[in-house]
């Protein structure tokens, strides 16, 4: 991506010194800076260099610093793969000056600095201090830059996108013969959809099913009280189970074994991160296959509930009545499609999901990963049929189901993604 023709302190952006960022990120490492600075006479690091103010205009971060009684302004522009730096005193495209070097060192107290918060390519029009895409608010001690509500899904070059390769449908098992509803007894079992918000820090499991034991009311019409979650086969001793419930219990136990999300104990090691991500992806796919096996069996159960768990630690002991919400499941298959709109300076790609031709109005606050529901009817859930489906739904659910892409970098960084999506889903252009 080419930098805009902006002149700062009499120097165009083309005369800013370029520092390489860590691949795939906006991170500058202190070791990289020091290696480059060793070629210049930047002097010894004094004590201390003070950053007196920060400002952010037209995509450029200005850091005002004071060093030994002298004041200078260091200008930083964050590009796709490099950091552009200049200064009101020194530094040009061939020379990294003392003020720029010491300012960056001060910003890297932990050995690195992530400039992602200042990375807003094409978001500022020349001659216009305000951006149509982001809000810039100066606060004591720093700057807050946030997306405007309309652009909550703004894509920037380098942002992660779902991997769209080959869409493989997971076979959905169907029961032969009549759909026989399980008979009830005063004490019986039902099945709970255990879900949580995967974007929250406390969330530590994928959606899974767990049986529960309950006591029915006198006429066996409703649940009078919940006795316990069924965590192992012995928890249903003395309760008469149908063959379908025996099979469903086995599926539930298998789900719980792999539902926990694995985290990176050594997040700084790329190979460990990749290993953990691979295991999580494998468990997700295995869970989707188990959900497909369970779905027709769930259709035969008298009671199925939804439980927002706030984490696996709460799936134990006795279910709390107020937390258990009656839900139903459907065998109908949700169909994904997309709409690509030309909005002038940017394109917008919107995800839509239909069931039997009827549009579902999805809720970003109620994502079930493998399952979706209409916001107007949150107690009827539909199971997605392919791994690619749920990965796309999960990605779009985090951005209100719409992604905006500025035209200046659409062709280079996003058009290929749309073309891959179009191989498997309908993409309407409007």
LUMGU-146271 format. One record per residue (C-alpha): residue number from 1; residue in three letters; chain; x, y, z. Coordinates in steps of 0.2 Angstrom, whole numbers. Last residue first. Layout:
// residues N
PT   seq   type   mol      px      py      pz
PT   NUM    ala     A       X       Y       Z
...
END
This chain:
// residues 430
PT   seq   type   mol      px      py      pz
PT   430    unk     A    -132     -23     -25
PT   429    unk     A    -121     -38     -29
PT   428    unk     A    -128     -55     -23
PT   427    unk     A    -116     -68     -17
PT   426    unk     A    -123     -86     -16
PT   425    unk     A    -112     -98      -7
PT   424    unk     A     -98    -110     -11
PT   423    unk     A     -88    -103     -25
PT   422    unk     A     -93     -86     -20
PT   421    unk     A     -84     -87      -4
PT   420    unk     A     -68     -89     -13
PT   419    unk     A     -71     -74     -24
PT   418    unk     A     -76     -63      -9
PT   417    unk     A     -59     -68      -1
PT   416    unk     A     -50     -64     -16
PT   415    unk     A     -58     -47     -17
PT   414    unk     A     -52     -43       1
PT   413    unk     A     -33     -38       1
PT   412    unk     A     -28     -31     -16
PT   411    unk     A     -44     -27     -23
PT   410    unk     A     -52     -19      -8
PT   409    unk     A     -37      -8      -3
PT   408    unk     A     -42       9      -8
PT   407    unk     A     -60       3      -9
PT   406    unk     A     -62       3      10
PT   405    unk     A     -69     -13      16
PT   404    unk     A     -84     -14      27
PT   403    unk     A     -89     -31      35
PT   402    unk     A    -107     -34      41
PT   401    unk     A    -114     -48      52
PT   400    unk     A    -114     -37      67
PT   399    unk     A     -95     -38      67
PT   398    unk     A     -92     -52      80
PT   397    unk     A    -107     -62      72
PT   396    unk     A     -98     -61      55
PT   395    unk     A     -83     -72      61
PT   394    unk     A     -94     -85      70
PT   393    unk     A    -106     -86      55
PT   392    unk     A     -91     -89      44
PT   391    unk     A     -83    -102      55
PT   390    unk     A    -100    -110      57
PT   389    unk     A    -103    -112      39
PT   388    unk     A     -86    -118      35
PT   387    unk     A     -88    -132      47
PT   386    unk     A    -104    -138      38
PT   385    unk     A    -122    -142      42
PT   384    unk     A    -127    -128      53
PT   383    unk     A    -140    -133      67
PT   382    unk     A    -156    -123      70
PT   381    unk     A    -162    -117      87
PT   380    unk     A    -179    -112      93
PT   379    unk     A    -179    -103     110
PT   378    unk     A    -172     -87     104
PT   377    unk     A    -188     -83      93
PT   376    unk     A    -187     -64      89
PT   375    unk     A    -168     -65      88
PT   374    unk     A    -169     -79      76
PT   373    unk     A    -158     -94      81
PT   372    unk     A    -141    -101      76
PT   371    unk     A    -132    -117      80
PT   370    unk     A    -114    -122      77
PT   369    unk     A    -106    -107      86
PT   368    unk     A    -121    -104      97
PT   367    unk     A    -121     -85      96
PT   366    unk     A    -133     -75     106
PT   365    unk     A    -127     -57     108
PT   364    unk     A    -124     -55      90
PT   363    unk     A    -143     -58      87
PT   362    unk     A    -148     -65      70
PT   361    unk     A    -163     -60      61
PT   360    unk     A    -167     -76      51
PT   359    unk     A    -173     -74      33
PT   358    unk     A    -187     -86      27
PT   357    unk     A    -183     -97      12
PT   356    unk     A    -184    -113      21
PT   355    unk     A    -172    -107      34
PT   354    unk     A    -162     -91      29
PT   353    unk     A    -146     -84      34
PT   352    unk     A    -138     -68      28
PT   351    unk     A    -121     -62      29
PT   350    unk     A    -117     -44      23
PT   349    unk     A    -102     -38      13
PT   348    unk     A    -100     -19      12
PT   347    unk     A     -89     -10       0
PT   346    unk     A     -81       7       3
PT   345    unk     A     -80      25      -4
PT   344    unk     A     -97      24     -13
PT   343    unk     A    -107      11      -4
PT   342    unk     A    -106      -3     -16
PT   341    unk     A    -115     -18      -9
PT   340    unk     A    -110     -36      -8
PT   339    unk     A    -124     -47      -1
PT   338    unk     A    -121     -64       6
PT   337    unk     A    -129     -81       7
PT   336    unk     A    -130     -95      21
PT   335    unk     A    -143    -108      21
PT   334    unk     A    -150    -115      38
PT   333    unk     A    -155    -133      38
PT   332    unk     A    -172    -138      45
PT   331    unk     A    -171    -152      58
PT   330    unk     A    -176    -140      72
PT   329    unk     A    -172    -139      90
PT   328    unk     A    -183    -133     105
PT   327    unk     A    -179    -123     120
PT   326    unk     A    -185    -122     138
PT   325    unk     A    -174    -110     149
PT   324    unk     A    -164    -116     163
PT   323    unk     A    -156    -102     173
PT   322    unk     A    -171     -99     185
PT   321    unk     A    -172    -117     190
PT   320    unk     A    -154    -119     195
PT   319    unk     A    -146    -135     189
PT   318    unk     A    -139    -146     203
PT   317    unk     A    -121    -152     203
PT   316    unk     A    -110    -147     189
PT   315    unk     A    -109    -137     173
PT   314    unk     A    -104    -120     182
PT   313    unk     A     -85    -123     180
PT   312    unk     A     -88    -125     161
PT   311    unk     A     -90    -106     159
PT   310    unk     A    -103     -93     160
PT   309    unk     A    -116    -107     158
PT   308    unk     A    -130    -100     148
PT   307    unk     A    -142    -115     150
PT   306    unk     A    -155    -120     137
PT   305    unk     A    -167    -133     140
PT   304    unk     A    -174    -149     131
PT   303    unk     A    -189    -158     138
PT   302    unk     A    -200    -171     130
PT   301    unk     A    -186    -179     120
PT   300    unk     A    -189    -187     103
PT   299    unk     A    -182    -172      93
PT   298    unk     A    -166    -173     103
PT   297    unk     A    -163    -190      95
PT   296    unk     A    -163    -182      78
PT   295    unk     A    -151    -169      83
PT   294    unk     A    -138    -180      93
PT   293    unk     A    -129    -187      78
PT   292    unk     A    -128    -170      70
PT   291    unk     A    -122    -163      86
PT   290    unk     A    -109    -176      87
PT   289    unk     A    -102    -171      70
PT   288    unk     A    -101    -153      75
PT   287    unk     A     -92    -158      91
PT   286    unk     A     -79    -167      81
PT   285    unk     A     -77    -151      70
PT   284    unk     A     -74    -140      85
PT   283    unk     A     -62    -153      93
PT   282    unk     A     -51    -153      78
PT   281    unk     A     -51    -134      77
PT   280    unk     A     -46    -133      96
PT   279    unk     A     -32    -146      93
PT   278    unk     A     -25    -136      78
PT   277    unk     A     -26    -119      88
PT   276    unk     A     -16    -127     102
PT   275    unk     A      -3    -133      90
PT   274    unk     A      -2    -117      81
PT   273    unk     A       0    -107      97
PT   272    unk     A      14    -119     103
PT   271    unk     A      23    -117      87
PT   270    unk     A      22     -98      88
PT   269    unk     A      29     -97     105
PT   268    unk     A      24     -81     114
PT   267    unk     A       7     -90     119
PT   266    unk     A      16    -102     130
PT   265    unk     A       2    -109     141
PT   264    unk     A      -9    -107     126
PT   263    unk     A     -28    -111     129
PT   262    unk     A     -38    -127     125
PT   261    unk     A     -57    -124     125
PT   260    unk     A     -67    -137     134
PT   259    unk     A     -80    -146     124
PT   258    unk     A     -69    -162     120
PT   257    unk     A     -74    -174     134
PT   256    unk     A     -91    -165     136
PT   255    unk     A     -96    -170     119
PT   254    unk     A     -92    -188     121
PT   253    unk     A    -103    -189     137
PT   252    unk     A    -117    -181     127
PT   251    unk     A    -116    -193     113
PT   250    unk     A    -116    -208     126
PT   249    unk     A    -131    -200     134
PT   248    unk     A    -140    -199     117
PT   247    unk     A    -137    -217     114
PT   246    unk     A    -145    -222     131
PT   245    unk     A    -159    -209     128
PT   244    unk     A    -163    -217     111
PT   243    unk     A    -163    -235     119
PT   242    unk     A    -176    -228     131
PT   241    unk     A    -170    -225     149
PT   240    unk     A    -178    -231     165
PT   239    unk     A    -170    -222     180
PT   238    unk     A    -163    -232     194
PT   237    unk     A    -145    -227     190
PT   236    unk     A    -145    -211     180
PT   235    unk     A    -130    -203     188
PT   234    unk     A    -120    -219     186
PT   233    unk     A    -118    -216     168
PT   232    unk     A    -107    -200     170
PT   231    unk     A    -110    -181     172
PT   230    unk     A    -129    -181     172
PT   229    unk     A    -133    -164     179
PT   228    unk     A    -143    -165     195
PT   227    unk     A    -161    -164     203
PT   226    unk     A    -170    -151     193
PT   225    unk     A    -188    -147     200
PT   224    unk     A    -206    -147     195
PT   223    unk     A    -203    -149     176
PT   222    unk     A    -219    -149     166
PT   221    unk     A    -233    -160     160
PT   220    unk     A    -230    -175     170
PT   219    unk     A    -248    -174     178
PT   218    unk     A    -241    -172     196
PT   217    unk     A    -226    -161     191
PT   216    unk     A    -210    -169     184
PT   215    unk     A    -194    -172     194
PT   214    unk     A    -178    -169     184
PT   213    unk     A    -162    -178     180
PT   212    unk     A    -150    -168     168
PT   211    unk     A    -142    -173     152
PT   210    unk     A    -128    -162     144
PT   209    unk     A    -126    -156     127
PT   208    unk     A    -112    -145     120
PT   207    unk     A    -108    -127     114
PT   206    unk     A     -89    -124     115
PT   205    unk     A     -80    -121     132
PT   204    unk     A     -70    -109     141
PT   203    unk     A     -79     -93     142
PT   202    unk     A     -73     -82     156
PT   201    unk     A     -64     -69     145
PT   200    unk     A     -79     -66     134
PT   199    unk     A     -79     -68     116
PT   198    unk     A     -85     -86     117
PT   197    unk     A    -101     -82     125
PT   196    unk     A    -108     -97     133
PT   195    unk     A    -119    -112     129
PT   194    unk     A    -124    -128     137
PT   193    unk     A    -139    -135     127
PT   192    unk     A    -148    -146     141
PT   191    unk     A    -156    -163     139
PT   190    unk     A    -170    -171     149
PT   189    unk     A    -171    -186     161
PT   188    unk     A    -184    -193     171
PT   187    unk     A    -192    -194     189
PT   186    unk     A    -211    -194     189
PT   185    unk     A    -210    -204     173
PT   184    unk     A    -211    -198     155
PT   183    unk     A    -212    -207     139
PT   182    unk     A    -200    -202     125
PT   181    unk     A    -208    -195     109
PT   180    unk     A    -209    -207      94
PT   179    unk     A    -204    -199      78
PT   178    unk     A    -211    -213      67
PT   177    unk     A    -200    -224      56
PT   176    unk     A    -182    -221      52
PT   175    unk     A    -172    -208      62
PT   174    unk     A    -162    -195      53
PT   173    unk     A    -143    -193      53
PT   172    unk     A    -136    -177      46
PT   171    unk     A    -120    -179      36
PT   170    unk     A    -108    -166      39
PT   169    unk     A    -107    -155      23
PT   168    unk     A     -89    -151      17
PT   167    unk     A     -86    -133      11
PT   166    unk     A     -68    -132       4
PT   165    unk     A     -56    -118       6
PT   164    unk     A     -62    -102      15
PT   163    unk     A     -51     -99      29
PT   162    unk     A     -60     -85      39
PT   161    unk     A     -52     -68      39
PT   160    unk     A     -39     -61      51
PT   159    unk     A     -34     -42      49
PT   158    unk     A     -19     -39      39
PT   157    unk     A     -26     -25      28
PT   156    unk     A     -40     -17      38
PT   155    unk     A     -58     -23      38
PT   154    unk     A     -72     -12      46
PT   153    unk     A     -85     -22      55
PT   152    unk     A     -90      -9      68
PT   151    unk     A     -92       4      53
PT   150    unk     A    -109      11      57
PT   149    unk     A    -105      12      75
PT   148    unk     A     -90      23      72
PT   147    unk     A     -74      14      75
PT   146    unk     A     -64      19      91
PT   145    unk     A     -48      28      93
PT   144    unk     A     -44      33     111
PT   143    unk     A     -29      45     114
PT   142    unk     A     -17      46     129
PT   141    unk     A     -12      52     146
PT   140    unk     A     -27      64     149
PT   139    unk     A     -39      60     135
PT   138    unk     A     -40      64     116
PT   137    unk     A     -54      57     107
PT   136    unk     A     -53      51      89
PT   135    unk     A     -68      43      81
PT   134    unk     A     -67      32      66
PT   133    unk     A     -74      29      49
PT   132    unk     A     -79      46      42
PT   131    unk     A     -62      53      49
PT   130    unk     A     -61      71      55
PT   129    unk     A     -45      82      51
PT   128    unk     A     -50      84      33
PT   127    unk     A     -37      90      21
PT   126    unk     A     -33      73      14
PT   125    unk     A     -47      60      18
PT   124    unk     A     -43      49      34
PT   123    unk     A     -48      31      34
PT   122    unk     A     -37      25      20
PT   121    unk     A     -26      15      32
PT   120    unk     A     -31      16      50
PT   119    unk     A     -16       8      60
PT   118    unk     A     -14      18      76
PT   117    unk     A     -22       5      88
PT   116    unk     A     -11      -8      79
PT   115    unk     A       5       1      85
PT   114    unk     A      11     -14      96
PT   113    unk     A      26      -9     105
PT   112    unk     A      41     -21     110
PT   111    unk     A      54     -24     123
PT   110    unk     A      41     -21     137
PT   109    unk     A      46      -3     139
PT   108    unk     A      44       0     121
PT   107    unk     A      37      17     120
PT   106    unk     A      52      25     128
PT   105    unk     A      63      16     115
PT   104    unk     A      52      23     101
PT   103    unk     A      55      41     108
PT   102    unk     A      74      38     110
PT   101    unk     A      75      33      91
PT   100    unk     A      65      47      85
PT    99    unk     A      74      60      95
PT    98    unk     A      92      53      90
PT    97    unk     A      89      52      71
PT    96    unk     A      86      38      60
PT    95    unk     A      94      43      43
PT    94    unk     A      90      38      25
PT    93    unk     A      72      42      23
PT    92    unk     A      73      57      35
PT    91    unk     A      77      59      54
PT    90    unk     A      81      76      63
PT    89    unk     A      73      90      72
PT    88    unk     A      54      90      68
PT    87    unk     A      55      71      67
PT    86    unk     A      51      57      56
PT    85    unk     A      45      39      57
PT    84    unk     A      36      27      45
PT    83    unk     A      32      10      53
PT    82    unk     A      32      -5      41
PT    81    unk     A      21     -19      35
PT    80    unk     A       4     -12      32
PT    79    unk     A       8       6      37
PT    78    unk     A       8      15      53
PT    77    unk     A      13      33      52
PT    76    unk     A      24      41      66
PT    75    unk     A      29      59      68
PT    74    unk     A      41      64      82
PT    73    unk     A      39      82      89
PT    72    unk     A      54      90      98
PT    71    unk     A      57     100     114
PT    70    unk     A      74     104     122
PT    69    unk     A      77     105     140
PT    68    unk     A      87      89     141
PT    67    unk     A      75      79     131
PT    66    unk     A      56      84     129
PT    65    unk     A      44      74     118
PT    64    unk     A      29      78     108
PT    63    unk     A      23      62     100
PT    62    unk     A      12      65      84
PT    61    unk     A       3      50      77
PT    60    unk     A      -2      51      59
PT    59    unk     A     -18      45      52
PT    58    unk     A     -25      62      47
PT    57    unk     A     -23      68      65
PT    56    unk     A     -18      59      80
PT    55    unk     A     -10      68      95
PT    54    unk     A       1      64     110
PT    53    unk     A       8      75     123
PT    52    unk     A      23      77     135
PT    51    unk     A      33      61     132
PT    50    unk     A      48      63     143
PT    49    unk     A      66      57     139
PT    48    unk     A      74      52     156
PT    47    unk     A      88      49     158
PT    46    unk     A      98      48     143
PT    45    unk     A     100      34     130
PT    44    unk     A     118      35     123
PT    43    unk     A     120      43     106
PT    42    unk     A     110      40      90
PT    41    unk     A     125      40      79
PT    40    unk     A     118      28      66
PT    39    unk     A     121      10      60
PT    38    unk     A     117       4      77
PT    37    unk     A     100      11      76
PT    36    unk     A      95      -3      64
PT    35    unk     A     100     -17      76
PT    34    unk     A      93      -7      91
PT    33    unk     A      76      -5      82
PT    32    unk     A      75     -23      78
PT    31    unk     A      79     -28      96
PT    30    unk     A      66     -16     102
PT    29    unk     A      53     -25      92
PT    28    unk     A      40     -16      82
PT    27    unk     A      23     -24      81
PT    26    unk     A       9     -20      68
PT    25    unk     A       7     -38      64
PT    24    unk     A       8     -51      50
PT    23    unk     A      27     -51      50
PT    22    unk     A      35     -40      63
PT    21    unk     A      36     -22      58
PT    20    unk     A      50     -16      47
PT    19    unk     A      56       2      51
PT    18    unk     A      55      15      37
PT    17    unk     A      62      33      39
PT    16    unk     A      50      46      33
PT    15    unk     A      55      55      17
PT    14    unk     A      41      47       7
PT    13    unk     A      29      55      20
PT    12    unk     A      33      72      13
PT    11    unk     A      44      84      23
PT    10    unk     A      40     102      28
PT     9    unk     A      35      98      46
PT     8    unk     A      23      85      39
PT     7    unk     A      18      84      21
PT     6    unk     A       5      71      16
PT     5    unk     A       6      63      -1
PT     4    unk     A      -3      47       5
PT     3    unk     A       7      31       8
PT     2    unk     A       7      17      -5
PT     1    unk     A       0       0       0
END
